[in-house]
Amino acid sequence: MSDRNTLLIVEDDITFARALRRSFERRDYEVVTCDGLEGLRKELASATPGFAVVDLKLARGSGLECVKALHAHDPHMRIVVLTGFASIITAVEAIKLGACHYLPKPSNTNDIIAAFGKSGGDETVPLTRRPTSIKNLEWERIHEALVDAEFNISETARRLGMHRRTLARKLEKWRVK
């Protein structure tokens, strides 16, 4: 049985986690934070939150692992993934693993609460005719390789056939966190 007023925040950026925590506490949520999969497992041993906010890229691993663990613990938990570098592939994987929504940073508390309330897709979302740019395609491929290499920069560069410093410059240009 889950406590529907409890929120678990999985975020390794202490400042952002603290700000998000305060914002949710002002909205009468009981908030627990952790910085990765290991801390998540400790928290789940003693509680089952009704909601979770998970950062996609954590210092020690992927937030997708956390989404999978949260969904396995309670399939009814409302999980929102936040990321500073959204991509189609990670959005699809997050939803497949049990997230109810996927939001790019910056997203505020109101955006997250609205995402918790969404139970299905929105067929009224306008379809755009704008073709994908070469830069976006490049970013999608780099991000896909990053995910496959578990965010290991050296391994990602090897898989893409590019120099590690070149990849690091591209990632810095896109401000990947």
N, C-alpha and C positions, 0 to 999 in steps of 0.2 A: 504494500500500500504506500502510495507516495503522498508527501506533504505538498499540496497544490500551491501553497503560498511561499514555498522555498525555491530560491534560485541559486544555481551553482554557476560560477563564472570561472572558466578555464582560460587564463590569460597570463602570459609571462611578463608583460609590461606592467610593472607595479603601479605606476602613476595612472595609467588608463584603467586598470582593474579597480583602484581605489575610487576614482571618479565615477565609474559605472556602478560600483557598490553603493556609494552614497546616493546616487540618483535613484536607484531601485529601492533603497531603504526609505527614502522620502515618499515612495509610492506604496509603502507598507509590505514590502517583500522582506522575508528573512533571507539574508544573502551569505553564502559561503564561497570562498575563493580558493583556487589552487593554481599551480603554474604548469601542470603537465599531467601525463598519464599516471605516473606514480602517485602524485597527490590526489588525483581523481579517484583512484582505487581506494585510498585511505578514507576519503570522504564518503564514498558509496558503501563502505563497510558499516557505517553508522547511520546513514540517512538515505532517503530516496527523494530527491527534489522533484518538484513538478515541472520545473523549467531549467534550461541550461543555455548559457551563451558560451560558445567555444571559438577561440581564435584559431584560424587555420594553420598559421605557421608559428610553432612554439620553439623555444630555444632547444629543447630536447625532444624533437619528434614532430609529428604531424597532428594537427587537430582532428584529422579524419580518424585516427586511431581512437581518440577520445569520443568522437561521435559514435563509433561502433560500440565501444564499451558502455556508453550511456544508454544507447538503444537496446543493447543486450540486457542491461540491468532492469530497464523499464521501457517497454515498447510504446507506452502512452506518454512518456515525457516529451514536452515540447522543446526541441533543440534548435537554436539558431546559430549558424556559423557566421562569424565576422571575419573579413579579410581585407588586408591592405592591397592585395593584388589578385583581384577576382579573375577567374577564367571559366570558360564553359566546362572544361573537363573536371575541375574541382567542384564546381556547382553541381554537376550531375552526380559525381561520386558522393558528395555530402548528402544529397537527397536519397540516393540509393542506400546509404548506410544508416539513414534514420533521421536526418535533420528535417525539420518542417519548413525551414527557410534558410536563405543564404543572402547575406547583405554585405555590400562593400563598405569599407571604412572611408570616410567617417559616417557613422550612423549613430543617431542619438537614441535615448531611452524610449522615446515615443515610437520611433521606427521599429525598435526591437519588440516592444509590447504589441504593436500592430502585427508584426510577423508571427508572434506567438498565436495570435487569433486567427491566422489564415489556415484553413484546413484543406484547401485544394488550390488548383491552378486558376488563373484568371484568363478566360478565353477572350476577353475584350482588350487585352494588351495590344496596342497597335503594332502591326508588322511594318518594319522599315524596308525601304528599297535600297538603302545605302549599302553598297558592297563593302566587304571587309577589306581594310587596307593591308598593304604588305607588312607594315609595322605591326599591326594587330595579329596577323598570321604568324609573324616571327615570334611575337610575345607568347602566343598560344603554344607554339612548338617548344619554346624554351621552358615555359611553365609546365607543360606536360612532362618534359624530360626531368625537370626539378622534382616533380612529384614522384616519378618513377625511381629516381635516385635518392629518394627520401631527403631532399633538400641539401644533398652533399654537392657543393659547388664543383669540386675537382672531378667527381664522377659524372656530373651533368655535362661539364665541358668535354670530357672524353667521349661521352655518348653522342654529343652534337658535333664532334670533330672540330672543335674550336679551342683556342688557347684559353687557359683558365682566366688570365688577366682580361682578355677580351670579354668573356662572359661576365666577369665581375664588373667591368665598366658598363656593360649593358644593364645589369641589374641595378647598379647605382643610379644610372640615368632614369630608370623607372621607379626608383625609391622603394625597392622591395624591403619589407621589414619582416 
